[in-house]
């Protein structure tokens, strides 16, 4: 049995594996390219995994981030009731095993973004790896929607109220229109959409098959689509994966309304809400208005 086959069985059983590290997610975002997984443990007694995506550049092959994949990196299954000192020893042993493996691969660079729950990168530092800290915002408790909305900034509440008077949020499966509106945000910045329609539709169809996504459309009374958003989720969190706005209709505050509805869906699903953060100043200033907690996460890398 190959490592990937073992990993598929493990993911089907171990629901705590985050969405972006799931076997099927890696399969679809790596289509046409390579991915594999490092597994630590014998038979069914798996204690750690590290799925990784392999790309090729002028210098050669490297491990890096796949499209629309916020994070993966090492996922550790901890024994119950570990003391702090035992946990740190356990993590160091696992990370050293991972580094030993990485350094046998025919790659010129390793670079992965880790889930924010991974908080101890010191063993990487001791192995001469480097790190950049990034942030996402997370609303950890969506159980009381009234309390969540009270934590919005006053300006945000005004924008949502304004938008709700002229817009409605609908769930649709119109992937062609979604991609068109989503692409407008890149076109406005004179950028090419970083994923093809085929890539997006394959990802959507795989998520839909597993009932872990929705496409949301902000529409006015004339059936004009102002903004769109795609949310996805795993056992723990709803993620704000994609959005886009028609630049001719950008003043309606449609995005504020879309995020509010996405948080409401997280509430209905009894999950956290993860903004899939950004360190771009303008975007960060928008996300912080929703009252989420800033969560640091690591981009760990090393050139060989």
Secondary structure, 3 states (H helix, E strand, C coil): CCHHHHHHHHHHHCCCCCHHHCHHHHHHHCCCCEEEEEEEEECCEEEEEEEEEEEEECCEEEEECCCCCCCEEEEECCCCCCCHHHHHHHHHHHHHHHHHHHCCCCCCEEEEEECCCCCCCHHHHHCCCEEEEEEEEEECCCCCHHHHHHCCCHHHHHHHHHHHHHEEEEECCCHHHHHHHHHHHHHHCCCCCCCCHHHHHHHHHHHHHCCCEEEEEEEECCCCEEEEEEEEECCCEEEEEEEEECHHHHHHCHHHHHHHHHHHHHHHHCCEEECCCCCCHHHHHHHHHHCCEEEEEEEEEEEC
